[in-house]
Amino acid sequence: MRFAGFRPAALKYLRALAKHNERAWFEVHRPEYEQEVLGPMREFVDEIDDRLARVAPENCGDARR
């Protein structure tokens, strides 16, 4: 899958997280985090990794870390 950018819901989630920066709130909203932030971020890292592999393979990343 290609990185298509972050949806507005990701920014909404991050703003809410800034206001409610506590573990209990995060655990309740974990599915939103995984769908709106973590998933797209992994796609971003994968796409950048593919592009970097062509010009600077020593700078490749791992989306799982």
C-alpha positions in Angstrom: 0.0 0.0 0.0 1.2 3.5 -0.8 1.3 6.3 1.7 -1.6 8.6 1.0 -1.0 11.0 3.8 -2.6 11.4 7.2 -6.4 11.9 7.3 -7.8 14.8 9.3 -8.9 12.3 11.9 -5.2 11.7 12.7 -4.7 15.4 13.6 -8.0 15.4 15.6 -6.7 12.4 17.5 -3.3 14.0 18.2 -4.9 17.2 19.5 -7.2 15.1 21.8 -4.2 13.2 23.0 -2.4 16.4 23.9 -5.3 17.4 26.1 -5.7 13.9 27.6 -2.2 12.7 27.9 -2.8 9.8 30.2 -2.6 6.1 29.9 -6.3 5.4 30.6 -7.4 7.7 27.9 -4.9 6.3 25.4 -6.0 2.7 26.1 -9.6 3.6 25.4 -8.6 5.3 22.2 -6.0 2.8 21.1 -8.0 1.5 18.0 -8.2 5.1 16.8 -4.4 5.5 17.3 -3.7 2.3 15.4 -5.9 3.2 12.5 -5.3 6.9 12.1 -1.7 7.3 13.2 0.2 4.1 13.5 -1.0 2.5 10.2 -0.3 5.5 8.0 3.0 6.1 9.8 4.1 2.5 8.9 3.0 3.1 5.3 5.1 6.3 5.3 8.2 4.5 6.6 7.8 1.7 4.1 7.5 4.2 1.2 10.5 6.2 2.4 12.5 3.0 3.0 11.8 1.9 -0.6 13.0 5.3 -2.0 16.0 5.4 0.2 17.1 1.9 -0.7 17.8 3.2 -4.2 20.0 6.1 -3.2 21.2 5.5 0.4 20.6 1.9 1.5 22.5 2.5 4.8 19.7 4.8 5.8 16.8 2.4 5.5 14.3 2.1 8.3 12.0 -0.5 9.8 8.4 0.3 10.1 8.0 -2.1 13.0 10.4 0.0 15.2 
